[in-house]
Amino acid sequence: RIQLEGDYYIKKTNDLIMSLPLPGYMGTNLAGSISSPQVNLGGLENKGYGITLNTVNLDGAFKWRTNLNVSGFRNKLLNLYSESATLDRTNWLMPAFISRSIIGQPLWQFYGYVKEGLFTSVEDVKNSAIPVNNTVAPGSTWVGDIKYKDINGDGVIDGRDQTIIGNPWPKLNLGFTNTFNYKDFELSAMIIGGFGNDVFNYVRFKGENPTASWVGSGLLEGARDYAKLGTADNGDVYLINKNASIPRLVASDVNGNGNRATQDYVEDGSYVRLKNVQLTYSLPAEYLSRIKYIKSARLGLGVQNLLTITKYKGYDPEIGAYVGKEADPGNALIGIDYGRYPSTRMYTFNIALDF
């Protein structure tokens, strides 16, 4: 009536075969380039577990069986056989996004800036770190622009102020199936889920920021909440809607409001989905005995992706690797959503005959 299985593993892999990360000036990207060489790049450790529980809850005229499986894993970059201490993955279609691997940490985490809000006054701009080679002026960094955290404390904002802002790997995966039988009917329902992973919503990153969006590409409703500026009687410029989350409209984005990935677009990708429901009816043997060549017959009704519960704001939290335009299987970006087609709800009817 009860069957329990458990597995735990630790796997270390050395001499990972991957492309050697080289800068673009060495001719490894853009038209006419030569691909980076494949080399033994480093070492990786994977730890994981899987638990499966099968139970027969009722075994009379009415039968009820349950299958529950829970699994999880952790990965870590152990070392690199090169001078670099990190590995980066990017895609020219999403230039603001960097997926970084750091020795001693999980692979392909989200790497970007920390947003501390918007500048609310000129004094706020003057007393804060601003992007390097920038000035405090209406045509430069100004009220309503994004205030970035000065990670290294050097008084300016540049690439050294980027940090890990998200982890695409789920902490736990779940599968839960119940099967019910009564006379000639069988009903099964499968629920799946993933918990603890982050998703970078690049659709929101582009669609909520008018400066970052392309002409004619449309905007999301959140873009309405852009920063609106006012001028006091004494001439001071201030932020009218201090609760705004979207930076001001600018013709020239010197502050980098639309081209710096921040934690604002990192969302919880946890979800629970009613993946599959199937109802089957098997014709009784006494009816089939009248038909010479048919041994068994079954009718089935089913629906897939019936219901999803999640806090993720995109179409579908089940992201995986990016597979859209300009996707590269050898350079896959994990956990980024740039318009991935959502799982389709599908209704099916089937007839199965055994002769």
BALUMMI-85977 format. One line per field, with one value per residue (C-alpha): residue in one letter; x, y, z. Coordinates in nm, 3 decimals. Layout:
BEGIN
code <- c(A_...);
px <- c(X_...);
py <- c(Y_...);
pz <- c(Z_...);
END
This chain:
BEGIN
code <- c(R_I_Q_L_E_G_D_Y_Y_I_K_K_T_N_D_L_I_M_S_L_P_L_P_G_Y_M_G_T_N_L_A_G_S_I_S_S_P_Q_V_N_L_G_G_L_E_N_K_G_Y_G_I_T_L_N_T_V_N_L_D_G_A_F_K_W_R_T_N_L_N_V_S_G_F_R_N_K_L_L_N_L_Y_S_E_S_A_T_L_D_R_T_N_W_L_M_P_A_F_I_S_R_S_I_I_G_Q_P_L_W_Q_F_Y_G_Y_V_K_E_G_L_F_T_S_V_E_D_V_K_N_S_A_I_P_V_N_N_T_V_A_P_G_S_T_W_V_G_D_I_K_Y_K_D_I_N_G_D_G_V_I_D_G_R_D_Q_T_I_I_G_N_P_W_P_K_L_N_L_G_F_T_N_T_F_N_Y_K_D_F_E_L_S_A_M_I_I_G_G_F_G_N_D_V_F_N_Y_V_R_F_K_G_E_N_P_T_A_S_W_V_G_S_G_L_L_E_G_A_R_D_Y_A_K_L_G_T_A_D_N_G_D_V_Y_L_I_N_K_N_A_S_I_P_R_L_V_A_S_D_V_N_G_N_G_N_R_A_T_Q_D_Y_V_E_D_G_S_Y_V_R_L_K_N_V_Q_L_T_Y_S_L_P_A_E_Y_L_S_R_I_K_Y_I_K_S_A_R_L_G_L_G_V_Q_N_L_L_T_I_T_K_Y_K_G_Y_D_P_E_I_G_A_Y_V_G_K_E_A_D_P_G_N_A_L_I_G_I_D_Y_G_R_Y_P_S_T_R_M_Y_T_F_N_I_A_L_D_F);
px <- c(0.000_0.294_0.614_0.884_1.197_1.473_1.789_2.068_2.364_2.681_2.840_3.162_3.256_3.603_3.730_3.399_3.398_3.273_3.350_3.639_3.506_3.703_3.645_3.483_3.795_3.954_3.705_3.474_3.139_2.946_2.947_3.243_3.373_3.531_3.367_3.550_3.747_3.608_3.831_3.838_3.718_3.669_3.495_3.134_2.956_2.593_2.410_2.053_1.783_1.465_1.188_0.898_0.599_0.341_0.034_-0.283_-0.526_-0.843_-0.860_-1.225_-1.495_-1.367_-0.990_-0.765_-0.390_-0.143_0.203_0.407_0.757_0.972_1.316_1.574_1.931_2.212_2.497_2.824_3.113_3.422_3.704_3.811_4.124_4.163_4.265_3.902_3.723_3.380_3.185_2.926_2.650_2.476_2.255_2.277_1.896_1.891_2.205_2.105_2.098_2.404_2.399_2.709_2.882_3.118_3.352_3.192_2.839_2.554_2.579_2.422_2.280_2.135_2.393_2.290_2.242_2.048_1.778_1.724_1.429_1.408_1.575_1.309_1.488_1.795_1.952_1.897_2.087_2.375_2.416_2.414_2.645_2.565_2.691_3.054_3.119_2.776_2.667_2.373_2.161_1.821_1.991_2.192_2.120_1.821_1.516_1.302_1.596_1.683_1.906_2.151_2.325_2.697_2.807_3.181_3.146_3.368_3.116_3.025_2.805_2.978_3.007_3.179_2.853_2.683_2.608_2.405_2.034_1.865_1.901_1.717_1.737_1.433_1.491_1.219_1.022_0.694_0.482_0.154_-0.080_-0.404_-0.586_-0.944_-1.122_-1.486_-1.635_-1.545_-1.441_-1.094_-1.009_-0.652_-0.523_-0.160_-0.030_0.322_0.509_0.840_0.942_1.220_1.349_1.372_1.265_1.395_1.092_1.255_0.910_0.837_1.187_1.122_0.748_0.720_0.995_0.907_1.274_1.373_1.090_1.128_0.910_0.589_0.648_0.380_0.397_0.262_0.013_0.282_0.451_0.181_0.346_0.644_0.800_0.640_0.834_0.714_0.873_0.822_0.773_1.141_1.245_1.333_1.249_1.079_0.909_0.529_0.441_0.698_0.563_0.643_0.846_0.915_1.179_1.100_1.063_1.390_1.510_1.867_1.900_2.236_2.158_2.099_1.739_1.652_1.970_2.066_1.907_1.794_1.623_1.293_1.237_1.344_1.027_0.944_0.891_0.725_0.406_0.159_-0.013_-0.294_-0.110_-0.329_-0.680_-0.799_-1.133_-1.155_-1.448_-1.388_-1.677_-1.792_-1.689_-2.050_-2.111_-1.793_-1.873_-2.134_-1.868_-1.653_-1.320_-1.292_-1.134_-1.152_-1.266_-1.198_-1.329_-1.130_-1.170_-0.878_-0.754_-0.397_-0.275_-0.615_-0.509_-0.190_-0.139_0.155_0.256_0.464_0.339_0.432_0.237_0.391_0.627_0.758_1.047_1.350_1.608_1.552_1.451_1.334_1.495_1.876_1.878_2.203_2.187_2.555_2.506_2.160_2.025_1.844_1.537_1.484_1.142_1.143_0.803_0.821_0.501_0.289_0.174_-0.146_-0.465_-0.561_-0.881_-0.873_-1.112_-0.988_-1.115_-0.888_-0.978_-0.789_-0.847);
py <- c(0.000_0.235_0.253_0.511_0.568_0.821_0.915_1.159_1.229_1.433_1.458_1.642_1.708_1.817_1.943_2.097_2.144_2.494_2.793_3.001_3.347_3.598_3.971_4.087_4.267_3.925_3.858_3.616_3.783_3.983_3.920_3.733_3.633_3.304_3.123_3.094_2.769_2.479_2.414_2.231_2.525_2.421_2.206_2.178_2.019_1.907_1.796_1.673_1.454_1.285_1.140_0.934_0.821_0.582_0.495_0.293_0.496_0.295_-0.050_-0.153_-0.094_0.260_0.278_0.573_0.578_0.862_0.934_1.217_1.307_1.587_1.676_1.949_2.021_2.270_2.340_2.522_2.628_2.482_2.629_2.771_2.681_3.033_3.373_3.478_3.441_3.449_3.326_3.547_3.475_3.747_3.787_4.091_4.101_4.162_4.372_4.483_4.128_3.940_3.582_3.525_3.226_3.295_3.041_2.902_3.007_2.863_2.885_3.158_3.391_3.729_4.005_4.370_4.691_4.756_5.020_5.238_5.429_5.750_6.085_6.303_6.641_6.819_6.800_6.424_6.398_6.613_6.405_6.066_5.868_5.914_5.733_5.798_6.078_6.223_6.555_6.689_6.870_6.839_6.685_6.444_6.273_6.457_6.437_6.136_5.921_5.590_5.608_5.314_5.178_5.256_4.901_4.967_5.312_5.499_5.778_5.696_5.440_5.210_4.841_4.769_4.846_4.538_4.243_3.921_4.013_3.675_3.296_3.103_2.760_2.626_2.503_2.238_2.067_1.889_1.630_1.508_1.261_1.109_0.830_0.726_0.413_0.320_0.038_0.121_0.482_0.618_0.977_1.102_1.448_1.560_1.871_2.003_2.290_2.467_2.681_2.923_3.028_3.378_3.492_3.805_3.957_4.120_4.185_4.420_4.567_4.675_4.735_4.939_5.186_5.423_5.510_5.143_5.049_5.060_5.291_5.115_4.816_4.917_4.959_4.781_4.952_5.000_5.258_5.507_5.533_5.725_6.007_6.348_6.661_6.989_7.327_7.505_7.880_7.919_7.736_7.403_7.095_6.813_6.480_6.519_6.150_6.036_5.680_5.643_5.338_5.423_5.688_6.012_6.042_6.149_6.189_6.089_5.828_5.939_5.797_5.450_5.422_5.184_4.983_4.871_4.554_4.591_4.380_4.554_4.305_3.996_3.814_3.504_3.226_2.983_2.822_2.536_2.404_2.160_2.004_1.718_1.588_1.273_1.087_0.743_0.505_0.139_-0.037_-0.343_-0.685_-0.801_-0.528_-0.606_-0.978_-0.896_-0.745_-1.010_-0.835_-0.580_-0.700_-0.370_-0.013_0.303_0.656_0.944_1.314_1.527_1.878_2.003_2.320_2.382_2.610_2.787_2.961_3.202_3.556_3.593_3.884_3.733_3.491_3.173_3.112_2.784_2.950_2.721_2.833_3.113_2.963_3.272_3.482_3.458_3.178_2.983_2.632_2.655_2.989_2.942_3.210_3.048_3.201_3.504_3.574_3.773_3.677_3.300_3.145_3.027_2.670_2.622_2.491_2.188_1.981_1.628_1.344_1.000_0.654_0.351_0.014_-0.314_-0.581);
pz <- c(0.000_0.058_-0.148_-0.073_-0.279_-0.221_-0.404_-0.328_-0.550_-0.566_-0.909_-0.985_-1.345_-1.450_-1.787_-1.892_-2.269_-2.344_-2.563_-2.435_-2.346_-2.551_-2.603_-2.925_-3.047_-3.100_-3.380_-3.198_-3.271_-3.532_-3.909_-4.049_-3.709_-3.610_-3.321_-2.991_-2.957_-2.756_-2.455_-2.123_-1.923_-1.560_-1.300_-1.183_-0.888_-0.886_-0.574_-0.583_-0.437_-0.548_-0.333_-0.472_-0.267_-0.413_-0.207_-0.252_-0.043_-0.119_-0.277_-0.278_-0.535_-0.540_-0.589_-0.519_-0.590_-0.539_-0.677_-0.523_-0.634_-0.498_-0.626_-0.604_-0.699_-0.647_-0.883_-0.820_-1.039_-0.873_-1.079_-1.415_-1.607_-1.742_-1.613_-1.587_-1.253_-1.415_-1.719_-1.890_-2.135_-2.335_-2.640_-2.868_-2.882_-2.504_-2.448_-2.097_-1.961_-1.839_-1.713_-1.497_-1.339_-1.048_-0.889_-0.574_-0.676_-0.889_-1.265_-1.479_-1.217_-1.316_-1.306_-1.297_-1.100_-0.779_-0.820_-0.514_-0.658_-0.862_-0.799_-0.637_-0.641_-0.779_-0.433_-0.438_-0.767_-0.643_-0.326_-0.501_-0.725_-1.095_-1.405_-1.497_-1.750_-1.667_-1.518_-1.317_-1.575_-1.749_-2.053_-1.840_-1.507_-1.366_-1.143_-1.236_-1.347_-1.181_-0.876_-0.883_-0.577_-0.557_-0.477_-0.452_-0.294_-0.541_-0.594_-0.955_-1.128_-1.376_-1.461_-1.129_-0.947_-1.088_-0.864_-0.853_-0.863_-0.919_-0.937_-1.212_-1.048_-0.856_-0.504_-0.533_-0.810_-0.746_-0.925_-0.773_-0.948_-0.821_-1.001_-0.918_-1.044_-1.010_-1.215_-1.577_-1.515_-1.444_-1.355_-1.322_-1.237_-1.243_-1.068_-1.121_-0.963_-0.922_-0.626_-0.535_-0.878_-1.022_-1.369_-1.540_-1.713_-2.016_-2.164_-1.874_-1.892_-2.251_-2.240_-1.920_-2.001_-2.289_-2.334_-2.371_-2.608_-2.986_-3.190_-3.286_-3.059_-2.809_-2.433_-2.128_-1.899_-1.633_-1.857_-1.753_-1.412_-1.549_-1.344_-1.395_-1.307_-1.162_-1.090_-0.758_-0.726_-0.638_-0.955_-0.791_-0.997_-0.807_-0.869_-0.868_-0.835_-0.578_-0.583_-0.955_-1.051_-1.418_-1.501_-1.683_-2.060_-2.222_-2.579_-2.490_-2.214_-2.072_-1.727_-1.872_-1.752_-2.034_-2.075_-1.723_-1.588_-1.225_-0.961_-1.043_-1.324_-1.133_-1.028_-0.829_-1.082_-0.838_-0.967_-0.928_-1.241_-1.298_-1.589_-1.703_-1.627_-1.799_-1.776_-1.937_-1.982_-2.075_-2.243_-2.042_-2.173_-2.214_-2.471_-2.661_-2.674_-2.937_-3.164_-3.324_-3.381_-3.097_-2.771_-2.578_-2.631_-2.432_-2.461_-2.316_-2.244_-2.136_-2.079_-2.041_-1.865_-1.713_-1.427_-1.314_-0.979_-0.968_-0.875_-1.191_-1.405_-1.742_-1.959_-1.824_-1.528_-1.673_-1.857_-1.873_-2.131_-2.380_-2.716_-2.907_-3.179_-3.197_-2.937_-2.924_-2.772_-2.684_-2.511_-2.358_-2.125_-1.832_-1.670_-1.896_-2.047_-2.370_-2.502_-2.462_-2.599_-2.304_-2.248_-2.447_-2.290_-2.493_-2.491_-2.632_-2.709_-2.800_-2.883_-2.833_-2.986_-2.939_-3.202);
END
